[in-house]
Amino acid sequence: MRTNRPYVQIDPDVLERVRQIDLLSYLREFEPSNLVKVKGTSNVYCTAEHDSLKISNGKWYWWSRGFGGYSALDYLIKVKEYDFVEAVEILTGQTMADWKPPPTPKKDEPKVLLLPPKNKDCNRVIQYLFGRGIDYQLIQECISDGTLYESADYHNAVFIGKDESGTPKYAALRGTLGSTFKQDASGSDKRYSFRLLAKKPADTVHLFEAAIDLLSYATYLKCEGKDYKSESLLSLSGVYQPKKEMKDSKIPIALTTFLSANPQIKTIVLHLDNDKVGRLCTATLKELLQKDYKIVDDPPPVGKDFNDFLLSYLEIARPMPKCERSDSR
């Protein structure tokens, strides 16, 4: 089914949505007669065409051929042998040749945050975060104050960053259904990343790469009998890639915005990851900030990130192993 077709530009947002479609969901909707439940199992399926192609826990593997994948897109390309554009067209029901990119906004136009629609409840997000060790009451507080919700389309966790007036300006999307999907919502302003601010002005800010690491640290403080609401916790929405020369690197805009709005800050505690990228970013930020602030390097005592540490602390098995990153998030 491979075809020689001219280059077709595909909307990046369309690609992200397509990549989130798991094989089980695709077969249930488009090829129900090809979906067979494996006898004696609770959640393992195969296809009528290939009984050695097993589907379980958001993944699939074709044992007789020795390869597998995660998404329906992988299946259509590797098993059905459609080319990439054909597979995308099948999953979207849209001819990609008809798609035209939206006009590029002018640089002086303000960003418009396009939030995904809210689901009627947050059950899957609660289950996902609770499974990652996050404190249940903390999750509920974030939902109540509008900094966390579940999207209606793909049931992603949506972490909201607000400006000084409480207006949502940033949203980080995180997959909850077994995928590793991560994306900023269109129009996100990285000056206002996800954060938990202290009830009273504090002279210290704690920095994390991602929202889940931030919530993990707050949960740890609570478990230790400490008041996490006395601390200001700020996520950087993924750490930027420093320049080859440290002196040429820039401080993440989320941090510079926060420091500008909070001149009382004297100490910055870096809780970045224990991998190559995290350590490099820590060294870079220390170099850039140490003249004006007291810098404390406090990486997770165990594991790659603070969620790894929290799971170890609570003696909870991690859902999926993490790989060393090859680029910044």
Secondary structure, 3 states (H helix, E strand, C coil): CCCCCCCCCCCHHHHHHHHCCEHHHHHHHHCHHHEEECCCCCCCEEECCCCCEEEECCEEEECCCCEEECEHHHHHHHCCCCCHHHHHHHHHCCCHHHCCCCCCCCCCCCCCCCCCCECCCCHHHHHHHHHCCCCHHHHHHHHHCCCEEEECCCCCEEEEEECCCCCEEEEEEECCCCCCCEEECCCCCCCCCCEECCCCCCCEEEEECCHHHHHHHHHHHHHCCCCHHHCEEEECCCCCCCCCCHHHCCCCHHHHHHHHHCCCCCEEEECCCCCHHHHHHHHHHHHHHCCCCEEEECCCCCCCCHHHHHHHHHCCCCCCCCCCCCCCC
